[in-house]
Amino acid sequence: AFNPSNGWNVAAIEPHRIQTRYHDDGAPAWFATIKRI
């Protein structure tokens, strides 16, 4: 979906955590920086 042939560039993908009611230390997640080219 996010590839150069469709006009997108994935600049970065970083591990992150998000707060939920079910995880004391947050749930595993990914933070993606995607740029339109």
PDBQT receptor file of N, H, CA, C and O in Angstrom, charges set to zero:
ATOM      1  N   ALA A   1       0.822  -1.188   0.000  1.00  0.00    +0.000 N 
ATOM      2  CA  ALA A   1       0.000   0.000   0.000  1.00  0.00    +0.000 C 
ATOM      3  C   ALA A   1       0.866   1.252   0.000  1.00  0.00    +0.000 C 
ATOM      4  O   ALA A   1       0.628   2.163  -0.793  1.00  0.00    +0.000 OA
ATOM      5  N   PHE A   2       1.867   1.315   0.874  1.00  0.00    +0.000 N 
ATOM      6  H   PHE A   2       2.061   0.575   1.518  1.00  0.00    +0.000 HD
ATOM      7  CA  PHE A   2       2.727   2.494   0.956  1.00  0.00    +0.000 C 
ATOM      8  C   PHE A   2       4.056   2.204   0.274  1.00  0.00    +0.000 C 
ATOM      9  O   PHE A   2       5.050   1.909   0.938  1.00  0.00    +0.000 OA
ATOM     10  N   ASN A   3       4.072   2.289  -1.043  1.00  0.00    +0.000 N 
ATOM     11  H   ASN A   3       3.265   2.529  -1.582  1.00  0.00    +0.000 HD
ATOM     12  CA  ASN A   3       5.319   2.059  -1.770  1.00  0.00    +0.000 C 
ATOM     13  C   ASN A   3       5.510   3.157  -2.810  1.00  0.00    +0.000 C 
ATOM     14  O   ASN A   3       4.551   3.833  -3.180  1.00  0.00    +0.000 OA
ATOM     15  N   PRO A   4       6.743   3.338  -3.285  1.00  0.00    +0.000 N 
ATOM     16  CA  PRO A   4       7.040   4.426  -4.219  1.00  0.00    +0.000 C 
ATOM     17  C   PRO A   4       6.193   4.396  -5.493  1.00  0.00    +0.000 C 
ATOM     18  O   PRO A   4       5.885   5.455  -6.040  1.00  0.00    +0.000 OA
ATOM     19  N   SER A   5       5.813   3.226  -5.973  1.00  0.00    +0.000 N 
ATOM     20  H   SER A   5       6.063   2.366  -5.528  1.00  0.00    +0.000 HD
ATOM     21  CA  SER A   5       5.014   3.175  -7.201  1.00  0.00    +0.000 C 
ATOM     22  C   SER A   5       3.613   3.762  -6.996  1.00  0.00    +0.000 C 
ATOM     23  O   SER A   5       2.944   4.126  -7.963  1.00  0.00    +0.000 OA
ATOM     24  N   ASN A   6       3.171   3.852  -5.736  1.00  0.00    +0.000 N 
ATOM     25  H   ASN A   6       3.714   3.557  -4.950  1.00  0.00    +0.000 HD
ATOM     26  CA  ASN A   6       1.885   4.479  -5.415  1.00  0.00    +0.000 C 
ATOM     27  C   ASN A   6       2.052   5.895  -4.880  1.00  0.00    +0.000 C 
ATOM     28  O   ASN A   6       1.079   6.518  -4.454  1.00  0.00    +0.000 OA
ATOM     29  N   GLY A   7       3.299   6.413  -4.901  1.00  0.00    +0.000 N 
ATOM     30  H   GLY A   7       4.089   5.906  -5.246  1.00  0.00    +0.000 HD
ATOM     31  CA  GLY A   7       3.540   7.783  -4.468  1.00  0.00    +0.000 C 
ATOM     32  C   GLY A   7       3.819   7.967  -2.991  1.00  0.00    +0.000 C 
ATOM     33  O   GLY A   7       3.665   9.070  -2.468  1.00  0.00    +0.000 OA
ATOM     34  N   TRP A   8       4.228   6.900  -2.302  1.00  0.00    +0.000 N 
ATOM     35  H   TRP A   8       4.353   6.004  -2.727  1.00  0.00    +0.000 HD
ATOM     36  CA  TRP A   8       4.502   6.975  -0.864  1.00  0.00    +0.000 C 
ATOM     37  C   TRP A   8       5.896   6.444  -0.558  1.00  0.00    +0.000 C 
ATOM     38  O   TRP A   8       6.427   5.598  -1.278  1.00  0.00    +0.000 OA
ATOM     39  N   ASN A   9       6.480   6.957   0.526  1.00  0.00    +0.000 N 
ATOM     40  H   ASN A   9       6.049   7.644   1.110  1.00  0.00    +0.000 HD
ATOM     41  CA  ASN A   9       7.781   6.494   0.993  1.00  0.00    +0.000 C 
ATOM     42  C   ASN A   9       7.707   6.285   2.506  1.00  0.00    +0.000 C 
ATOM     43  O   ASN A   9       7.339   7.197   3.247  1.00  0.00    +0.000 OA
ATOM     44  N   VAL A  10       8.055   5.089   2.955  1.00  0.00    +0.000 N 
ATOM     45  H   VAL A  10       8.354   4.348   2.353  1.00  0.00    +0.000 HD
ATOM     46  CA  VAL A  10       8.110   4.817   4.389  1.00  0.00    +0.000 C 
ATOM     47  C   VAL A  10       9.456   5.330   4.886  1.00  0.00    +0.000 C 
ATOM     48  O   VAL A  10      10.494   4.719   4.634  1.00  0.00    +0.000 OA
ATOM     49  N   ALA A  11       9.432   6.457   5.593  1.00  0.00    +0.000 N 
ATOM     50  H   ALA A  11       8.589   6.954   5.798  1.00  0.00    +0.000 HD
ATOM     51  CA  ALA A  11      10.661   7.101   6.048  1.00  0.00    +0.000 C 
ATOM     52  C   ALA A  11      11.235   6.415   7.285  1.00  0.00    +0.000 C 
ATOM     53  O   ALA A  11      12.454   6.320   7.428  1.00  0.00    +0.000 OA
ATOM     54  N   ALA A  12      10.368   5.935   8.179  1.00  0.00    +0.000 N 
ATOM     55  H   ALA A  12       9.378   6.012   8.063  1.00  0.00    +0.000 HD
ATOM     56  CA  ALA A  12      10.852   5.297   9.410  1.00  0.00    +0.000 C 
ATOM     57  C   ALA A  12       9.748   4.446  10.022  1.00  0.00    +0.000 C 
ATOM     58  O   ALA A  12       8.562   4.750   9.899  1.00  0.00    +0.000 OA
ATOM     59  N   ILE A  13      10.166   3.374  10.684  1.00  0.00    +0.000 N 
ATOM     60  H   ILE A  13      11.130   3.126  10.784  1.00  0.00    +0.000 HD
ATOM     61  CA  ILE A  13       9.269   2.552  11.502  1.00  0.00    +0.000 C 
ATOM     62  C   ILE A  13      10.001   2.300  12.811  1.00  0.00    +0.000 C 
ATOM     63  O   ILE A  13      11.097   1.740  12.828  1.00  0.00    +0.000 OA
ATOM     64  N   GLU A  14       9.372   2.726  13.916  1.00  0.00    +0.000 N 
ATOM     65  H   GLU A  14       8.482   3.180  13.902  1.00  0.00    +0.000 HD
ATOM     66  CA  GLU A  14      10.017   2.624  15.222  1.00  0.00    +0.000 C 
ATOM     67  C   GLU A  14       9.113   1.878  16.199  1.00  0.00    +0.000 C 
ATOM     68  O   GLU A  14       7.900   2.088  16.204  1.00  0.00    +0.000 OA
ATOM     69  N   PRO A  15       9.696   1.009  17.028  1.00  0.00    +0.000 N 
ATOM     70  CA  PRO A  15       8.881   0.346  18.054  1.00  0.00    +0.000 C 
ATOM     71  C   PRO A  15       8.406   1.369  19.085  1.00  0.00    +0.000 C 
ATOM     72  O   PRO A  15       9.126   2.313  19.410  1.00  0.00    +0.000 OA
ATOM     73  N   HIS A  16       7.213   1.178  19.585  1.00  0.00    +0.000 N 
ATOM     74  H   HIS A  16       6.628   0.411  19.320  1.00  0.00    +0.000 HD
ATOM     75  CA  HIS A  16       6.628   2.125  20.527  1.00  0.00    +0.000 C 
ATOM     76  C   HIS A  16       5.670   1.357  21.437  1.00  0.00    +0.000 C 
ATOM     77  O   HIS A  16       5.468   0.159  21.241  1.00  0.00    +0.000 OA
ATOM     78  N   ARG A  17       5.090   2.008  22.405  1.00  0.00    +0.000 N 
ATOM     79  H   ARG A  17       5.254   2.982  22.565  1.00  0.00    +0.000 HD
ATOM     80  CA  ARG A  17       4.075   1.397  23.265  1.00  0.00    +0.000 C 
ATOM     81  C   ARG A  17       2.915   2.380  23.386  1.00  0.00    +0.000 C 
ATOM     82  O   ARG A  17       3.117   3.593  23.437  1.00  0.00    +0.000 OA
ATOM     83  N   ILE A  18       1.697   1.841  23.432  1.00  0.00    +0.000 N 
ATOM     84  H   ILE A  18       1.533   0.855  23.390  1.00  0.00    +0.000 HD
ATOM     85  CA  ILE A  18       0.517   2.677  23.625  1.00  0.00    +0.000 C 
ATOM     86  C   ILE A  18      -0.169   2.284  24.924  1.00  0.00    +0.000 C 
ATOM     87  O   ILE A  18      -0.120   1.125  25.336  1.00  0.00    +0.000 OA
ATOM     88  N   GLN A  19      -0.806   3.251  25.565  1.00  0.00    +0.000 N 
ATOM     89  H   GLN A  19      -0.846   4.193  25.230  1.00  0.00    +0.000 HD
ATOM     90  CA  GLN A  19      -1.487   2.983  26.826  1.00  0.00    +0.000 C 
ATOM     91  C   GLN A  19      -2.841   2.341  26.560  1.00  0.00    +0.000 C 
ATOM     92  O   GLN A  19      -3.596   2.785  25.695  1.00  0.00    +0.000 OA
ATOM     93  N   THR A  20      -3.133   1.295  27.313  1.00  0.00    +0.000 N 
ATOM     94  H   THR A  20      -2.520   0.935  28.016  1.00  0.00    +0.000 HD
ATOM     95  CA  THR A  20      -4.445   0.645  27.257  1.00  0.00    +0.000 C 
ATOM     96  C   THR A  20      -4.892   0.346  28.683  1.00  0.00    +0.000 C 
ATOM     97  O   THR A  20      -4.118   0.493  29.629  1.00  0.00    +0.000 OA
ATOM     98  N   ARG A  21      -6.104  -0.061  28.826  1.00  0.00    +0.000 N 
ATOM     99  H   ARG A  21      -6.733  -0.180  28.058  1.00  0.00    +0.000 HD
ATOM    100  CA  ARG A  21      -6.606  -0.466  30.144  1.00  0.00    +0.000 C 
ATOM    101  C   ARG A  21      -6.103  -1.847  30.536  1.00  0.00    +0.000 C 
ATOM    102  O   ARG A  21      -6.163  -2.220  31.707  1.00  0.00    +0.000 OA
ATOM    103  N   TYR A  22      -5.609  -2.603  29.571  1.00  0.00    +0.000 N 
ATOM    104  H   TYR A  22      -5.560  -2.299  28.619  1.00  0.00    +0.000 HD
ATOM    105  CA  TYR A  22      -5.284  -4.009  29.796  1.00  0.00    +0.000 C 
ATOM    106  C   TYR A  22      -3.800  -4.292  29.990  1.00  0.00    +0.000 C 
ATOM    107  O   TYR A  22      -3.436  -5.392  30.407  1.00  0.00    +0.000 OA
ATOM    108  N   HIS A  23      -2.944  -3.333  29.699  1.00  0.00    +0.000 N 
ATOM    109  H   HIS A  23      -3.240  -2.440  29.360  1.00  0.00    +0.000 HD
ATOM    110  CA  HIS A  23      -1.498  -3.546  29.804  1.00  0.00    +0.000 C 
ATOM    111  C   HIS A  23      -0.899  -2.510  30.754  1.00  0.00    +0.000 C 
ATOM    112  O   HIS A  23      -1.011  -1.307  30.518  1.00  0.00    +0.000 OA
ATOM    113  N   ASP A  24      -0.266  -2.976  31.823  1.00  0.00    +0.000 N 
ATOM    114  H   ASP A  24      -0.175  -3.954  32.015  1.00  0.00    +0.000 HD
ATOM    115  CA  ASP A  24       0.313  -2.057  32.803  1.00  0.00    +0.000 C 
ATOM    116  C   ASP A  24       1.421  -1.200  32.206  1.00  0.00    +0.000 C 
ATOM    117  O   ASP A  24       1.527  -0.015  32.523  1.00  0.00    +0.000 OA
ATOM    118  N   ASP A  25       2.241  -1.784  31.353  1.00  0.00    +0.000 N 
ATOM    119  H   ASP A  25       2.155  -2.746  31.096  1.00  0.00    +0.000 HD
ATOM    120  CA  ASP A  25       3.366  -1.055  30.759  1.00  0.00    +0.000 C 
ATOM    121  C   ASP A  25       3.088  -0.620  29.325  1.00  0.00    +0.000 C 
ATOM    122  O   ASP A  25       4.015  -0.242  28.608  1.00  0.00    +0.000 OA
ATOM    123  N   GLY A  26       1.844  -0.666  28.898  1.00  0.00    +0.000 N 
ATOM    124  H   GLY A  26       1.091  -0.974  29.480  1.00  0.00    +0.000 HD
ATOM    125  CA  GLY A  26       1.485  -0.306  27.534  1.00  0.00    +0.000 C 
ATOM    126  C   GLY A  26       1.560  -1.503  26.604  1.00  0.00    +0.000 C 
ATOM    127  O   GLY A  26       2.278  -2.467  26.868  1.00  0.00    +0.000 OA
ATOM    128  N   ALA A  27       0.819  -1.431  25.525  1.00  0.00    +0.000 N 
ATOM    129  H   ALA A  27       0.235  -0.648  25.311  1.00  0.00    +0.000 HD
ATOM    130  CA  ALA A  27       0.801  -2.508  24.534  1.00  0.00    +0.000 C 
ATOM    131  C   ALA A  27       1.844  -2.227  23.460  1.00  0.00    +0.000 C 
ATOM    132  O   ALA A  27       2.074  -1.067  23.118  1.00  0.00    +0.000 OA
ATOM    133  N   PRO A  28       2.478  -3.262  22.924  1.00  0.00    +0.000 N 
ATOM    134  CA  PRO A  28       3.449  -3.051  21.855  1.00  0.00    +0.000 C 
ATOM    135  C   PRO A  28       2.767  -2.439  20.629  1.00  0.00    +0.000 C 
ATOM    136  O   PRO A  28       1.638  -2.790  20.286  1.00  0.00    +0.000 OA
ATOM    137  N   ALA A  29       3.469  -1.530  19.988  1.00  0.00    +0.000 N 
ATOM    138  H   ALA A  29       4.386  -1.245  20.266  1.00  0.00    +0.000 HD
ATOM    139  CA  ALA A  29       2.930  -0.858  18.803  1.00  0.00    +0.000 C 
ATOM    140  C   ALA A  29       4.086  -0.423  17.914  1.00  0.00    +0.000 C 
ATOM    141  O   ALA A  29       5.252  -0.584  18.273  1.00  0.00    +0.000 OA
ATOM    142  N   TRP A  30       3.757   0.126  16.761  1.00  0.00    +0.000 N 
ATOM    143  H   TRP A  30       2.810   0.257  16.469  1.00  0.00    +0.000 HD
ATOM    144  CA  TRP A  30       4.752   0.663  15.832  1.00  0.00    +0.000 C 
ATOM    145  C   TRP A  30       4.365   2.087  15.485  1.00  0.00    +0.000 C 
ATOM    146  O   TRP A  30       3.188   2.379  15.270  1.00  0.00    +0.000 OA
ATOM    147  N   PHE A  31       5.351   2.979  15.428  1.00  0.00    +0.000 N 
ATOM    148  H   PHE A  31       6.307   2.742  15.603  1.00  0.00    +0.000 HD
ATOM    149  CA  PHE A  31       5.149   4.358  14.995  1.00  0.00    +0.000 C 
ATOM    150  C   PHE A  31       5.792   4.486  13.624  1.00  0.00    +0.000 C 
ATOM    151  O   PHE A  31       7.004   4.323  13.485  1.00  0.00    +0.000 OA
ATOM    152  N   ALA A  32       4.994   4.775  12.624  1.00  0.00    +0.000 N 
ATOM    153  H   ALA A  32       4.010   4.908  12.737  1.00  0.00    +0.000 HD
ATOM    154  CA  ALA A  32       5.501   4.862  11.250  1.00  0.00    +0.000 C 
ATOM    155  C   ALA A  32       5.449   6.304  10.759  1.00  0.00    +0.000 C 
ATOM    156  O   ALA A  32       4.471   7.015  10.991  1.00  0.00    +0.000 OA
ATOM    157  N   THR A  33       6.508   6.725  10.082  1.00  0.00    +0.000 N 
ATOM    158  H   THR A  33       7.303   6.147   9.894  1.00  0.00    +0.000 HD
ATOM    159  CA  THR A  33       6.542   8.012   9.401  1.00  0.00    +0.000 C 
ATOM    160  C   THR A  33       6.486   7.720   7.911  1.00  0.00    +0.000 C 
ATOM    161  O   THR A  33       7.404   7.125   7.348  1.00  0.00    +0.000 OA
ATOM    162  N   ILE A  34       5.397   8.144   7.278  1.00  0.00    +0.000 N 
ATOM    163  H   ILE A  34       4.651   8.627   7.736  1.00  0.00    +0.000 HD
ATOM    164  CA  ILE A  34       5.174   7.863   5.860  1.00  0.00    +0.000 C 
ATOM    165  C   ILE A  34       5.010   9.192   5.136  1.00  0.00    +0.000 C 
ATOM    166  O   ILE A  34       4.204  10.031   5.538  1.00  0.00    +0.000 OA
ATOM    167  N   LYS A  35       5.777   9.377   4.071  1.00  0.00    +0.000 N 
ATOM    168  H   LYS A  35       6.432   8.696   3.745  1.00  0.00    +0.000 HD
ATOM    169  CA  LYS A  35       5.770  10.649   3.346  1.00  0.00    +0.000 C 
ATOM    170  C   LYS A  35       5.267  10.470   1.925  1.00  0.00    +0.000 C 
ATOM    171  O   LYS A  35       5.562   9.474   1.266  1.00  0.00    +0.000 OA
ATOM    172  N   ARG A  36       4.511  11.441   1.469  1.00  0.00    +0.000 N 
ATOM    173  H   ARG A  36       4.272  12.250   2.005  1.00  0.00    +0.000 HD
ATOM    174  CA  ARG A  36       4.026  11.463   0.086  1.00  0.00    +0.000 C 
ATOM    175  C   ARG A  36       5.145  11.980  -0.799  1.00  0.00    +0.000 C 
ATOM    176  O   ARG A  36       5.751  13.009  -0.499  1.00  0.00    +0.000 OA
ATOM    177  N   ILE A  37       5.427  11.265  -1.901  1.00  0.00    +0.000 N 
ATOM    178  H   ILE A  37       4.935  10.429  -2.144  1.00  0.00    +0.000 HD
ATOM    179  CA  ILE A  37       6.495  11.710  -2.809  1.00  0.00    +0.000 C 
ATOM    180  C   ILE A  37       5.910  12.139  -4.137  1.00  0.00    +0.000 C 
ATOM    181  O   ILE A  37       6.649  12.547  -5.033  1.00  0.00    +0.000 OA
TER     182      ILE A  37
